[in-house]
Amino acid sequence: MDRMAGAAELSHRTVDRFVQDVLAAELDRYDAAFPLPAPAQDVQQALDANPAAAEFFATISRTNHAAILNRIDEAKRPATRARRIEQAIAMLLEGRTPYRD
């Protein structure tokens, strides 16, 4: 009986590994087909000036990435845009994002 249980466990681990590999490959294909948009020059300058914020920004989900950039891009006045960039950098420095992942 132990031999059957061992074979079943091996089978489950093999299937789990296969599924993880397939999902990873599909996510890589998706990321290649739909790359994240690059931040606008002023946003990139703010990220460059705050390496900790830039480092965290590079790790956030696609949803949060888009939410941050869209909020900044939707500003109609330059002052509003500048304020939103400052707010985004502050949020990233605190390790926060618009949406929980």
Backbone as CSV, one residue per row, in Angstrom:
resi,resn,N_x,N_y,N_z,CA_x,CA_y,CA_z,C_x,C_y,C_z
1,MET,0.812,-1.195,0.000,0.000,0.000,0.000,0.861,1.268,0.000
2,ASP,1.981,1.252,0.695,2.869,2.400,0.741,3.395,2.739,-0.648
3,ARG,3.623,1.711,-1.428,4.138,1.932,-2.770,3.124,2.686,-3.628
4,MET,1.859,2.362,-3.482,0.803,3.051,-4.234,0.673,4.501,-3.771
5,ALA,0.756,4.718,-2.478,0.666,6.078,-1.954,1.859,6.898,-2.453
6,GLY,3.036,6.288,-2.474,4.226,6.974,-2.976,4.095,7.315,-4.443
7,ALA,3.527,6.395,-5.224,3.332,6.636,-6.655,2.313,7.748,-6.872
8,ALA,1.252,7.759,-6.074,0.233,8.800,-6.200,0.817,10.164,-5.845
9,GLU,1.621,10.207,-4.796,2.253,11.472,-4.394,3.196,11.967,-5.485
10,LEU,3.960,11.061,-6.058,4.863,11.417,-7.141,4.076,11.948,-8.328
11,SER,2.952,11.293,-8.617,2.110,11.719,-9.726,1.564,13.128,-9.473
12,HIS,1.108,13.392,-8.260,0.583,14.722,-7.918,1.673,15.782,-8.048
13,ARG,2.856,15.489,-7.570,3.961,16.447,-7.670,4.327,16.693,-9.134
14,THR,4.308,15.624,-9.937,4.640,15.767,-11.351,3.605,16.633,-12.059
15,VAL,2.333,16.389,-11.779,1.263,17.176,-12.389,1.357,18.631,-11.921
16,ASP,1.566,18.844,-10.621,1.698,20.203,-10.105,2.847,20.944,-10.785
17,ARG,3.969,20.283,-10.933,5.121,20.904,-11.576,4.804,21.224,-13.036
18,PHE,4.134,20.302,-13.725,3.759,20.515,-15.113,2.831,21.724,-15.244
19,VAL,1.827,21.810,-14.381,0.877,22.923,-14.420,1.598,24.239,-14.150
20,GLN,2.483,24.260,-13.181,3.247,25.473,-12.887,4.094,25.892,-14.084
21,ASP,4.717,24.927,-14.731,5.547,25.228,-15.905,4.706,25.783,-17.051
22,VAL,3.538,25.183,-17.277,2.657,25.650,-18.353,2.155,27.059,-18.050
23,LEU,1.728,27.295,-16.804,1.254,28.627,-16.438,2.360,29.668,-16.571
24,ALA,3.553,29.326,-16.136,4.679,30.254,-16.246,4.956,30.583,-17.710
25,ALA,4.907,29.581,-18.565,5.149,29.801,-19.996,4.065,30.691,-20.594
26,GLU,2.820,30.455,-20.214,1.719,31.270,-20.736,1.825,32.713,-20.246
27,LEU,2.195,32.892,-18.993,2.365,34.253,-18.474,3.506,34.964,-19.183
28,ASP,4.567,34.257,-19.471,5.683,34.842,-20.212,5.241,35.254,-21.617
29,ARG,4.453,34.404,-22.266,3.940,34.726,-23.601,3.036,35.953,-23.557
30,TYR,2.182,36.018,-22.542,1.270,37.155,-22.385,2.070,38.439,-22.165
31,ASP,3.051,38.381,-21.272,3.874,39.561,-20.993,4.618,40.023,-22.239
32,ALA,5.070,39.080,-23.054,5.775,39.438,-24.287,4.812,40.060,-25.303
33,ALA,3.589,39.545,-25.364,2.610,40.043,-26.326,2.016,41.389,-25.901
34,PHE,1.905,41.601,-24.602,1.288,42.816,-24.070,2.208,43.441,-23.024
35,PRO,3.280,44.072,-23.471,4.224,44.657,-22.509,3.575,45.814,-21.750
36,LEU,4.069,46.052,-20.553,3.590,47.180,-19.763,3.997,48.480,-20.443
37,PRO,3.124,49.464,-20.417,3.502,50.742,-21.021,4.607,51.410,-20.210
38,ALA,5.493,52.062,-20.907,6.573,52.783,-20.226,5.996,54.065,-19.630
39,PRO,6.450,54.430,-18.461,5.976,55.692,-17.867,6.389,56.879,-18.733
40,ALA,5.589,57.925,-18.685,5.933,59.158,-19.390,7.240,59.711,-18.817
41,GLN,7.860,60.610,-19.548,9.177,61.119,-19.168,9.186,61.729,-17.769
42,ASP,8.158,62.531,-17.427,8.144,63.166,-16.111,7.965,62.139,-14.988
43,VAL,7.180,61.111,-15.247,7.002,60.050,-14.260,8.302,59.263,-14.107
44,GLN,8.941,58.969,-15.220,10.201,58.230,-15.165,11.277,59.028,-14.430
45,GLN,11.303,60.330,-14.629,12.264,61.174,-13.911,12.018,61.111,-12.405
46,ALA,10.750,61.130,-12.003,10.415,61.038,-10.580,10.826,59.677,-10.024
47,LEU,10.616,58.620,-10.801,11.032,57.284,-10.360,12.553,57.196,-10.274
48,ASP,13.247,57.787,-11.238,14.710,57.777,-11.228,15.259,58.525,-10.016
49,ALA,14.549,59.555,-9.593,14.982,60.337,-8.434,14.691,59.617,-7.115
50,ASN,13.863,58.580,-7.169,13.486,57.820,-5.972,13.675,56.330,-6.247
51,PRO,14.904,55.834,-6.130,15.189,54.438,-6.478,14.337,53.418,-5.719
52,ALA,14.012,53.699,-4.463,13.186,52.756,-3.691,11.783,52.661,-4.293
53,ALA,11.243,53.796,-4.713,9.922,53.794,-5.352,9.983,53.071,-6.690
54,ALA,11.044,53.313,-7.446,11.205,52.650,-8.745,11.334,51.144,-8.574
55,GLU,12.064,50.740,-7.559,12.248,49.307,-7.307,10.918,48.641,-6.975
56,PHE,10.120,49.304,-6.132,8.812,48.740,-5.784,7.880,48.770,-6.991
57,PHE,7.918,49.850,-7.767,7.071,49.982,-8.960,7.324,48.837,-9.932
58,ALA,8.558,48.394,-10.022,8.913,47.303,-10.942,8.330,45.962,-10.503
59,THR,7.883,45.860,-9.258,7.382,44.580,-8.747,5.859,44.497,-8.671
60,ILE,5.162,45.605,-8.901,3.711,45.589,-8.697,2.994,44.936,-9.880
61,SER,1.743,44.582,-9.646,0.952,43.886,-10.675,0.649,44.810,-11.851
62,ARG,0.244,44.190,-12.936,-0.132,44.942,-14.134,-1.293,45.888,-13.832
63,THR,-2.233,45.432,-13.021,-3.396,46.245,-12.676,-2.975,47.505,-11.933
64,ASN,-2.112,47.352,-10.944,-1.647,48.503,-10.180,-0.756,49.412,-11.026
65,HIS,0.065,48.833,-11.873,0.917,49.597,-12.781,0.044,50.517,-13.639
66,ALA,-0.970,49.926,-14.258,-1.868,50.697,-15.122,-2.650,51.732,-14.320
67,ALA,-3.111,51.372,-13.128,-3.892,52.313,-12.308,-3.080,53.550,-11.954
68,ILE,-1.829,53.349,-11.590,-0.978,54.487,-11.230,-0.741,55.377,-12.439
69,LEU,-0.346,54.779,-13.558,-0.058,55.586,-14.754,-1.318,56.248,-15.313
70,ASN,-2.443,55.549,-15.302,-3.691,56.132,-15.823,-4.137,57.320,-14.981
71,ARG,-4.022,57.198,-13.658,-4.419,58.306,-12.777,-3.588,59.549,-13.084
72,ILE,-2.309,59.355,-13.305,-1.437,60.487,-13.632,-1.794,61.043,-15.011
73,ASP,-1.983,60.179,-15.988,-2.252,60.609,-17.366,-3.609,61.292,-17.529
74,GLU,-4.555,61.009,-16.632,-5.887,61.610,-16.741,-5.936,63.054,-16.239
75,ALA,-4.863,63.512,-15.617,-4.830,64.892,-15.115,-4.906,65.865,-16.287
76,LYS,-5.739,66.875,-16.142,-5.906,67.843,-17.220,-4.941,69.024,-17.089
77,ARG,-4.620,69.400,-15.857,-3.733,70.543,-15.638,-2.349,70.062,-15.210
78,PRO,-1.318,70.769,-15.613,0.045,70.394,-15.215,0.232,70.320,-13.699
79,ALA,-0.411,71.220,-12.967,-0.282,71.205,-11.503,-0.897,69.934,-10.920
80,THR,-2.017,69.532,-11.475,-2.666,68.300,-11.016,-1.786,67.100,-11.338
81,ARG,-1.214,67.091,-12.513,-0.324,65.998,-12.919,0.879,65.914,-11.983
82,ALA,1.488,67.047,-11.691,2.646,67.072,-10.793,2.265,66.559,-9.403
83,ARG,1.103,66.984,-8.911,0.643,66.534,-7.590,0.392,65.022,-7.594
84,ARG,-0.185,64.512,-8.657,-0.447,63.069,-8.734,0.840,62.261,-8.840
85,ILE,1.833,62.805,-9.514,3.128,62.121,-9.564,3.720,62.058,-8.163
86,GLU,3.676,63.184,-7.443,4.178,63.210,-6.061,3.430,62.203,-5.187
87,GLN,2.113,62.146,-5.335,1.312,61.208,-4.547,1.666,59.765,-4.883
88,ALA,1.876,59.492,-6.162,2.219,58.129,-6.582,3.575,57.720,-6.016
89,ILE,4.538,58.615,-6.066,5.866,58.314,-5.529,5.773,58.080,-4.026
90,ALA,5.029,58.913,-3.327,4.865,58.739,-1.873,4.226,57.392,-1.559
91,MET,3.206,57.034,-2.324,2.523,55.756,-2.117,3.488,54.592,-2.350
92,LEU,4.261,54.668,-3.411,5.214,53.601,-3.722,6.304,53.511,-2.655
93,LEU,6.749,54.646,-2.151,7.766,54.639,-1.095,7.251,53.984,0.184
94,GLU,5.926,54.069,0.395,5.302,53.422,1.553,4.988,51.952,1.291
95,GLY,5.241,51.502,0.052,4.954,50.112,-0.288,3.478,49.832,-0.499
96,ARG,2.734,50.890,-0.837,1.299,50.736,-1.064,0.992,50.784,-2.557
97,THR,-0.159,50.232,-2.920,-0.648,50.260,-4.298,-2.137,50.603,-4.277
98,PRO,-2.685,51.053,-5.419,-4.119,51.380,-5.451,-5.014,50.182,-5.135
99,TYR,-4.618,49.015,-5.597,-5.419,47.809,-5.393,-4.592,46.765,-4.652
100,ARG,-5.253,46.032,-3.796,-4.561,44.920,-3.128,-4.418,43.770,-4.093
101,ASP,-3.272,43.137,-4.068,-3.057,41.960,-4.927,-3.217,40.695,-4.133
